[in-house]
């Protein structure tokens, strides 16, 4: 009884269309990506801005150059060590959560902090901006550039992390891509061999022999 059903099951597997791998990848990827977006803790990002201002003995070009330098040192231990007192978090948390960015056209530094708690993100961004300002102004008599608080961080009202819809779309795209790759690299089925045709054997030349005798 079992042997009779094996060919039927095998033929059903062979009958699945080739695009079923892609469809299965899209479905699985979408489900996994959506589940990740739902289960992952949302994160919030707050950004504080500081601006470099030239003194009477300097110019805008110098301020722009120092702003680029301040953006690079904002996440150094010397600055974060002072910032942790106002942020209320360890230096390691600040190092992992704070990012800086500068502009090639404006002497401004943006300091962004990310946290699962909106208020903590604000505190970290403002704390690093405050510490960076103090470090920069401690040497303004030599640099002739003063660093000022341009804008304090605003408490975020929406998470900055990707939503479940976005992670679901990303997962579906990735699953479809993997399914397509699996479709390309899978071994090709050989066409079924046709049954060999019997070789034709010429019949006896009876007519030719009879014609010769006549």
C-alpha positions, -999 to +999 in steps of 0.1 A: +000+000+000+028+024+009+048+016-023+018+026-044+016+061-029+053+069-033+052+077-071+022+099-065+039+120-038+071+122-059+051+134-089+034+160-067+067+174-056+079+176-091+047+193-101+054+224-078+062+254-100+098+268-098+086+302-084+073+284-053+108+288-038+107+325-042+071+327-028+081+306+002+111+329+008+090+360+007+065+346+031+090+333+056+111+365+054+081+387+059+069+367+089+103+367+106+109+404+098+075+414+112+080+394+143+114+410+149+099+444+146+071+436+171+094+419+196+123+444+194+123+471+220+118+505+203+145+531+206+144+569+206+169+594+193+175+630+206+199+655+190+217+684+205+236+710+184+267+731+191+282+758+169+318+770+166+321+808+165+353+827+156+366+854+179+380+887+167+414+870+160+399+843+138+377+838+108+348+816+096+372+791+078+390+785+111+357+779+129+346+755+103+379+735+106+376+734+144+340+723+142+351+693+122+378+685+148+353+689+177+330+665+160+357+638+159+367+642+196+331+645+210+330+607+216+365+604+231+369+593+267+380+627+279+347+642+269+325+613+277+341+610+312+328+644+321+295+639+303+286+608+324+281+630+354+253+649+338+239+620+318+237+596+348+250+567+327+284+549+324+309+560+298+304+527+279+267+535+275+276+569+261+302+554+237+276+529+224+247+553+222+262+587+210+270+596+175+282+629+160+280+645+126+294+677+110+287+697+079+313+708+053+294+741+049+285+751+084+306+752+116+281+731+135+282+697+153+252+676+159+253+652+188+227+624+187+220+599+215+198+568+212+181+550+241+150+529+249+139+558+271+132+592+254+142+613+285+175+594+288+183+601+251+178+638+258+200+638+289+229+620+271+228+643+240+228+674+262+254+661+285+279+653+257+272+687+241+279+704+275+311+685+281+323+692+246+316+729+249+336+731+282+366+712+267+366+734+236+363+767+255+391+758+279+415+764+249+397+792+231+425+816+240+447+795+218+423+784+191+404+817+189+372+797+184+344+795+209+319+766+210+284+776+219+252+756+226+231+762+195+201+740+203+193+717+231+179+682+225+141+679+223+123+649+238+114+625+210+077+616+207+081+587+182+107+559+181+135+562+156+138+524+152+122+507+123+085+497+127+072+462+122+059+471+088+094+482+076+111+452+091+085+429+075+091+444+041+129+441+045+125+405+056+102+397+027+127+413+002+155+393+017+136+361+017+126+366-019+162+372-028+174+341-011+146+321-027+157+334-061+193+325-055+183+290-043+163+287-075+193+296-096+218+273-079+196+242-075+206+212-097+188+210-130+166+180-137+177+159-166+150+153-192+135+119-191+152+096-215+130+085-244+126+048-250+150+035-276+135+028-309+142-006-324+166-004-353+149-009-387+161-040-405+158-040-443+136-068-456+149-094-480+154-083-516+129-108-530+118-086-558+153-079-570+162-116-571+130-124-590+137-097-616+172-111-622+158-145-629+133-132-654 
